[in-house]
Amino acid sequence: MKQGAVINRIVMILMLFAILAYFAGAAWRGLRDPYPTVQAYSYAVDDTMETVGYLIRQEQTLSGSGGDIVRLLPVEGEKVSAGATVAYLYADQLALERSQRLEDLQAETEQLTQAIAAAGESGQEETSRERVLDALVTLRTAVAAGDFTRLESQSSTFKSAVYQQAQRYGDAGALSAALQNAQAEMESLRAQTRDVGRVTVSQSGVFSGQVDGYETVLTPDRLETLSPSKLSALEQQALPVGEESLGKLITDSTWYFACTLPEESARRLTEGRTVTVRFSRDWAGEVDMTVERISAPENGSVAVILSSHRYLSDVTLLRRQTVELVFEERQGLRVPTAAVRMEEGQSVVYVQVGIKAERKSVNVLAQGEDFYLVEPVLSQDAAVKEEKLVLRAGDPVIVASEEIWDGKIVQ
């Protein structure tokens, strides 16, 4: 082989190796970006503490006897007025069925009476049709969504609209006959139906169907004497519930939450001020509650009494609850832990602007497992435009262990 051909082959092999080395290096750099970025975004960190406590309300137990079957009228958390009937007592199932049928007939007679009276009005044909369609759409929408909370009233509205439409365009005598039949059946049922008894309330309040025995143990007039040891003893205390208890009436709109806190943690609370209480177990919600009382220390713990007059109807079933006390909520920007550096006594992050890195000063507000919550720091140098140095949500923050400085080419 000639010498020139050998040299050419050697040069080609070297060029091939150089090309392969170039592409291998580019691939390695692509797989291992020395300056990856993560967007900063708005975030909130809560300074919280978990505790267990008891809800305390002004409660009056309701009881009744003389009937094998009890029918409660209000729903849980419903407001009732003084003198209202909250329960019927029936001797047997047949008496209950007769009573329910009588109520259905009463509603039907009212609907038929309204339909017959509306027949004398003129110019209402279009309105009558619209009522039927609107009531039908409302009823079907509720059924499709599985929302049956107002099904009874929606069904009644639809039925009433249909009666009125039938009176206008159907046989007027048919509705009158239906009304007479309903009235006759009502008279017959009234003669047969004998309620064993009824339970009424002497004052207004919020109804609850749950009685747990704490109604006479945890009362607002005992709040001043509650201590950590007394609250702890409640866990072991078995409270009897009367067999004739039908429910209870909460007669005061203010309710309380009593819990035990370490003395050191309780120093963060001030009597007369508010603290946010976060419920997340049996009921999900946040309530701003007033600090009513902090007891004297007892073995390093204190009893804390909080109060609120909101959401009473939502918490009627709650008694012993695990909650979070939210002492403070901090708002800021969330950035990865590796993105924050300490330079000349100041925390900074680097943001990619174009192809360069730009330094922005920050203050660390809180630390999470793998992130910092920070706030931007304005430059003290009047010669520098401050808006350029402020970290904002959406900025691509550089996360790298490589050496970096302000103005360094990173792309």
C-alpha positions as CSV (number, residue, x, y, z in Angstrom):
1,M,0.0,0.0,0.0
2,K,1.3,3.4,-0.9
3,Q,2.4,5.8,1.8
4,G,-0.2,8.5,0.8
5,A,-3.1,6.1,1.1
6,V,-2.0,5.1,4.6
7,I,-1.8,8.7,5.7
8,N,-5.2,9.5,4.3
9,R,-6.7,6.5,6.1
10,I,-5.1,7.6,9.4
11,V,-6.5,11.1,8.9
12,M,-10.0,9.8,8.2
13,I,-9.9,7.6,11.3
14,L,-8.8,10.5,13.4
15,M,-11.6,12.7,12.0
16,L,-14.1,10.0,12.7
17,F,-13.0,9.7,16.3
18,A,-13.1,13.5,16.7
19,I,-16.7,13.6,15.4
20,L,-17.7,10.8,17.7
21,A,-16.1,12.5,20.6
22,Y,-17.9,15.7,19.8
23,F,-21.3,14.1,19.6
24,A,-20.6,12.1,22.7
25,G,-19.7,15.3,24.6
26,A,-22.8,17.1,23.3
27,A,-25.0,14.2,24.4
28,W,-23.4,14.1,27.8
29,R,-23.9,17.8,28.2
30,G,-27.5,17.4,27.1
31,L,-28.2,14.7,29.6
32,R,-26.3,16.5,32.3
33,D,-27.4,20.1,32.2
34,P,-25.2,21.9,34.7
35,Y,-27.7,24.7,35.1
36,P,-31.2,23.3,35.2
37,T,-34.0,25.7,36.1
38,V,-37.2,25.5,38.2
39,Q,-40.0,28.1,38.1
40,A,-40.5,30.0,41.3
41,Y,-44.2,30.2,42.3
42,S,-46.4,31.8,45.0
43,Y,-46.8,29.6,48.0
44,A,-48.1,29.8,51.6
45,V,-46.7,28.0,54.7
46,D,-48.8,27.7,57.8
47,D,-47.2,27.7,61.3
48,T,-49.6,25.2,62.9
49,M,-49.9,23.0,65.9
50,E,-52.2,19.9,66.3
51,T,-54.3,19.4,69.4
52,V,-57.3,17.5,70.7
53,G,-60.2,19.2,72.3
54,Y,-64.0,19.2,73.0
55,L,-66.7,21.3,71.5
56,I,-68.9,22.9,74.2
57,R,-72.4,24.3,73.6
58,Q,-75.4,25.4,75.6
59,E,-77.6,22.2,75.1
60,Q,-81.0,21.1,76.3
61,T,-81.7,17.4,75.9
62,L,-85.1,16.5,74.4
63,S,-86.9,13.3,75.5
64,G,-90.3,11.7,75.0
65,S,-92.1,8.5,75.9
66,G,-95.3,6.7,75.1
67,G,-94.6,5.6,71.5
68,D,-92.7,2.8,69.9
69,I,-91.9,4.8,66.8
70,V,-90.3,8.3,66.8
71,R,-90.4,10.6,63.8
72,L,-88.1,13.6,64.0
73,L,-89.2,16.6,62.0
74,P,-86.1,18.9,61.8
75,V,-83.0,17.9,60.0
76,E,-79.6,18.0,61.7
77,G,-78.5,21.6,62.3
78,E,-81.9,23.1,61.5
79,K,-83.1,26.2,63.3
80,V,-86.4,25.8,65.1
81,S,-88.6,28.4,66.7
82,A,-90.1,28.4,70.2
83,G,-93.2,26.2,70.4
84,A,-92.3,24.2,67.3
85,T,-92.9,20.5,67.2
86,V,-89.7,18.5,66.7
87,A,-90.9,15.0,66.9
88,Y,-94.1,12.8,66.7
89,L,-94.5,9.6,68.7
90,Y,-96.5,6.8,67.2
91,A,-97.9,3.6,68.8
92,D,-97.1,1.5,65.7
93,Q,-96.1,1.5,62.0
94,L,-99.7,1.8,60.9
95,A,-100.2,5.0,62.8
96,L,-97.0,6.4,61.2
97,E,-98.2,5.5,57.7
98,R,-101.6,7.1,58.2
99,S,-100.0,10.3,59.5
100,Q,-97.6,10.5,56.5
101,R,-100.5,9.8,54.1
102,L,-102.5,12.6,55.7
103,E,-99.6,15.1,55.1
104,D,-99.4,14.0,51.5
105,L,-103.1,14.6,51.1
106,Q,-102.9,18.0,52.7
107,A,-100.2,19.1,50.2
108,E,-102.2,17.7,47.3
109,T,-105.4,19.6,48.3
110,E,-103.4,22.8,48.4
111,Q,-102.0,22.2,44.9
112,L,-105.5,21.3,43.5
113,T,-107.1,24.3,45.1
114,Q,-104.4,26.6,43.6
115,A,-104.9,25.0,40.2
116,I,-108.6,25.5,40.2
117,A,-108.3,29.1,41.4
118,A,-105.8,29.8,38.6
119,A,-108.2,28.7,36.0
120,G,-110.2,31.9,36.2
121,E,-107.1,34.0,35.4
122,S,-106.7,35.1,31.7
123,G,-103.5,35.4,29.7
124,Q,-101.6,32.9,31.8
125,E,-101.4,30.0,29.3
126,E,-97.8,30.7,28.3
127,T,-96.8,31.2,31.9
128,S,-98.4,27.9,32.9
129,R,-96.4,26.0,30.3
130,E,-93.2,27.7,31.3
131,R,-93.8,26.7,34.9
132,V,-94.2,23.1,34.0
133,L,-91.0,23.1,31.9
134,D,-89.0,25.0,34.5
135,A,-90.1,22.7,37.3
136,L,-89.4,19.6,35.2
137,V,-85.9,20.8,34.3
138,T,-85.2,21.6,37.9
139,L,-86.4,18.2,39.1
140,R,-84.4,16.3,36.4
141,T,-81.3,18.3,37.1
142,A,-81.4,17.5,40.8
143,V,-82.0,13.8,40.2
144,A,-79.2,13.6,37.6
145,A,-76.8,15.2,40.0
146,G,-77.8,13.0,42.9
147,D,-78.9,16.0,44.9
148,F,-82.0,14.9,46.9
149,T,-81.8,17.6,49.6
150,R,-84.8,19.5,48.2
151,L,-86.4,16.7,46.2
152,E,-89.7,16.8,48.2
153,S,-90.3,20.5,47.5
154,Q,-89.2,20.2,43.9
155,S,-91.6,17.4,43.3
156,S,-94.4,19.4,44.9
157,T,-93.7,22.4,42.7
158,F,-93.7,20.2,39.6
159,K,-96.9,18.5,40.6
160,S,-98.6,21.8,41.3
161,A,-97.6,23.2,37.9
162,V,-99.0,20.1,36.2
163,Y,-102.3,20.4,38.0
164,Q,-102.6,24.0,36.8
165,Q,-101.8,23.1,33.3
166,A,-104.4,20.3,33.4
167,Q,-107.0,22.7,34.7
168,R,-106.5,25.0,31.8
169,Y,-106.4,22.5,29.0
170,G,-108.0,19.4,30.4
171,D,-111.3,18.4,32.1
172,A,-112.0,21.1,34.7
173,G,-114.4,18.7,36.5
174,A,-111.7,16.1,36.9
175,L,-109.6,18.3,39.2
176,S,-112.6,19.2,41.2
177,A,-113.5,15.6,41.7
178,A,-109.9,14.8,42.7
179,L,-110.1,17.6,45.3
180,Q,-113.3,16.2,46.7
181,N,-111.8,12.7,46.9
182,A,-108.7,14.0,48.7
183,Q,-110.7,15.9,51.2
184,A,-112.9,12.9,51.9
185,E,-109.9,10.7,52.5
186,M,-108.4,13.3,54.8
187,E,-111.5,13.3,56.9
188,S,-111.4,9.5,57.2
189,L,-107.7,9.5,58.2
190,R,-108.2,12.2,60.7
191,A,-110.8,10.1,62.4
192,Q,-108.4,7.1,62.5
193,T,-105.1,8.8,63.2
194,R,-104.3,9.4,66.9
195,D,-100.8,10.7,67.6
196,V,-99.5,9.0,70.7
197,G,-97.6,12.2,71.5
198,R,-95.5,15.0,70.2
199,V,-92.3,16.7,71.5
200,T,-92.2,20.5,71.4
201,V,-89.5,23.0,72.4
202,S,-90.2,25.9,74.7
203,Q,-87.5,28.2,73.2
204,S,-85.8,28.7,69.8
205,G,-82.5,27.0,68.9
206,V,-80.6,24.7,66.6
207,F,-81.7,21.0,66.6
208,S,-79.4,18.0,66.7
209,G,-80.4,14.4,66.7
210,Q,-77.3,13.2,68.6
211,V,-77.1,12.9,72.3
212,D,-73.7,11.8,73.8
213,G,-74.0,12.4,77.5
214,Y,-71.7,15.5,77.5
215,E,-74.7,17.8,77.4
216,T,-74.7,18.2,81.2
217,V,-71.0,17.7,81.8
218,L,-69.5,20.1,79.3
219,T,-71.5,23.3,79.7
220,P,-70.5,27.0,79.2
221,D,-71.0,27.8,82.9
222,R,-68.1,25.4,83.7
223,L,-65.6,26.9,81.4
224,E,-63.9,29.0,84.1
225,T,-63.1,25.9,86.1
226,L,-61.7,23.7,83.3
227,S,-58.1,22.6,83.7
228,P,-55.8,20.3,81.8
229,S,-56.4,17.4,84.3
230,K,-60.2,17.8,84.0
231,L,-60.0,17.7,80.2
232,S,-57.8,14.7,80.3
233,A,-60.2,12.9,82.6
234,L,-63.0,13.2,80.1
235,E,-61.4,10.6,77.8
236,Q,-61.8,7.9,80.5
237,Q,-65.3,9.0,81.6
238,A,-68.2,6.9,80.5
239,L,-71.3,9.0,80.1
240,P,-74.8,7.5,80.2
241,V,-77.4,8.5,77.6
242,G,-81.1,8.2,78.6
243,E,-83.2,5.7,76.6
244,E,-85.9,8.3,76.1
245,S,-83.5,10.9,74.6
246,L,-84.7,12.0,71.1
247,G,-82.2,14.7,70.4
248,K,-81.2,18.1,71.8
249,L,-81.7,21.8,71.3
250,I,-78.7,24.1,71.2
251,T,-80.0,27.3,72.7
252,D,-77.1,29.7,72.3
253,S,-75.4,30.6,69.0
254,T,-72.0,30.8,70.7
255,W,-70.0,27.6,70.9
256,Y,-66.7,26.8,72.5
257,F,-63.6,24.6,71.9
258,A,-61.6,23.5,74.9
259,C,-58.2,22.0,74.5
260,T,-54.9,21.4,76.3
261,L,-51.6,23.1,75.1
262,P,-48.1,23.1,76.3
263,E,-47.4,26.2,78.3
264,E,-44.7,27.3,75.9
265,S,-47.1,27.1,72.9
266,A,-49.9,28.8,74.7
267,R,-47.7,31.9,75.1
268,R,-48.3,32.6,71.4
269,L,-52.0,33.1,72.2
270,T,-53.5,36.3,73.7
271,E,-56.8,36.4,75.5
272,G,-59.3,38.5,73.5
273,R,-57.5,37.9,70.1
274,T,-58.4,35.4,67.5
275,V,-56.7,32.3,66.2
276,T,-57.7,30.1,63.2
277,V,-58.8,26.6,64.0
278,R,-58.7,24.1,61.2
279,F,-61.1,21.2,61.3
280,S,-60.3,18.3,58.9
281,R,-61.7,15.1,60.3
282,D,-65.5,14.8,60.7
283,W,-66.0,18.3,59.2
284,A,-63.7,20.2,57.0
285,G,-63.5,23.9,57.6
286,E,-61.5,26.8,59.1
287,V,-63.0,29.0,61.9
288,D,-61.5,32.2,63.3
289,M,-62.1,31.7,67.1
290,T,-61.6,34.2,69.9
291,V,-59.3,33.2,72.8
292,E,-61.6,33.4,75.8
293,R,-59.4,32.0,78.5
294,I,-56.0,30.5,79.2
295,S,-55.9,28.6,82.5
296,A,-53.1,28.6,85.1
297,P,-50.3,26.2,84.3
298,E,-50.6,22.6,85.5
299,N,-47.6,20.3,85.1
300,G,-46.4,22.4,82.1
301,S,-49.8,22.5,80.3
302,V,-52.7,24.9,80.2
303,A,-56.3,24.6,79.2
304,V,-57.3,27.0,76.4
305,I,-60.9,28.0,75.7
306,L,-61.8,29.4,72.3
307,S,-65.2,30.7,71.1
308,S,-67.1,31.3,67.9
309,H,-70.6,32.2,66.8
310,R,-70.2,31.0,63.2
311,Y,-70.9,27.6,61.6
312,L,-72.9,26.3,64.5
313,S,-75.3,24.3,62.3
314,D,-72.2,22.6,60.7
315,V,-70.6,21.4,63.9
316,T,-73.7,20.1,65.8
317,L,-72.4,16.5,65.5
318,L,-68.9,17.2,66.6
319,R,-67.7,16.7,70.2
320,R,-64.1,15.4,70.6
321,Q,-62.0,16.6,67.7
322,T,-58.4,16.7,66.5
323,V,-57.7,20.2,65.0
324,E,-54.9,22.4,63.9
325,L,-54.3,25.8,65.5
326,V,-52.9,28.1,62.7
327,F,-50.7,30.6,64.5
328,E,-49.4,32.3,61.4
329,E,-49.7,32.1,57.6
330,R,-46.6,33.1,55.6
331,Q,-46.9,34.1,52.0
332,G,-43.9,34.1,49.6
333,L,-42.2,32.4,46.7
334,R,-41.3,28.7,46.8
335,V,-37.9,27.8,45.4
336,P,-35.8,24.6,45.7
337,T,-33.4,24.3,48.6
338,A,-30.5,23.9,46.2
339,A,-31.3,27.2,44.5
340,V,-30.6,29.4,47.5
341,R,-27.0,30.4,48.1
342,M,-25.3,32.5,50.8
343,E,-23.1,35.3,49.4
344,E,-21.6,38.0,51.5
345,G,-24.1,37.4,54.3
346,Q,-27.1,37.6,52.0
347,S,-29.3,34.8,50.7
348,V,-29.5,34.9,46.9
349,V,-30.9,33.0,44.0
350,Y,-29.8,33.1,40.3
351,V,-32.4,33.4,37.6
352,Q,-31.8,32.7,33.9
353,V,-32.4,35.8,31.9
354,G,-31.8,35.0,28.2
355,I,-28.5,33.1,28.2
356,K,-27.1,34.7,31.3
357,A,-27.5,34.2,35.1
358,E,-28.8,37.1,37.1
359,R,-28.5,37.3,40.8
360,K,-31.5,38.3,43.0
361,S,-31.4,38.8,46.8
362,V,-34.0,37.1,48.9
363,N,-35.0,36.6,52.5
364,V,-35.8,33.1,53.7
365,L,-39.2,33.0,55.5
366,A,-39.5,29.3,56.1
367,Q,-38.0,26.0,55.2
368,G,-39.8,22.9,54.0
369,E,-38.5,19.4,53.3
370,D,-37.0,20.3,50.0
371,F,-37.8,24.0,49.5
372,Y,-37.5,27.4,50.9
373,L,-40.2,30.0,51.2
374,V,-38.6,33.3,50.3
375,E,-39.4,36.9,49.7
376,P,-37.5,39.3,47.3
377,V,-35.2,41.9,48.7
378,L,-35.0,45.3,46.9
379,S,-31.5,46.6,46.0
380,Q,-30.1,49.4,48.2
381,D,-28.1,50.7,45.2
382,A,-30.1,53.6,43.8
383,A,-28.0,53.4,40.6
384,V,-29.4,50.0,39.8
385,K,-33.0,49.6,38.6
386,E,-34.6,47.7,41.4
387,E,-37.3,46.1,39.4
388,K,-34.7,44.0,37.5
389,L,-33.4,42.6,40.8
390,V,-36.7,41.5,42.3
391,L,-37.6,37.8,42.2
392,R,-41.1,37.2,40.9
393,A,-43.4,34.3,40.5
394,G,-42.6,32.5,37.2
395,D,-38.9,33.4,37.1
396,P,-36.7,30.4,36.1
397,V,-34.5,29.8,39.1
398,I,-31.2,28.1,38.4
399,V,-30.7,24.9,40.5
400,A,-27.0,23.9,40.2
401,S,-24.0,23.0,42.3
402,E,-21.7,24.4,39.6
403,E,-19.9,27.7,40.1
404,I,-22.0,30.6,39.1
405,W,-21.9,34.4,39.2
406,D,-23.9,37.3,38.0
407,G,-23.7,37.5,34.3
408,K,-22.3,34.0,33.7
409,I,-23.3,32.4,30.4
410,V,-25.5,29.4,31.3
411,Q,-26.9,28.4,27.9
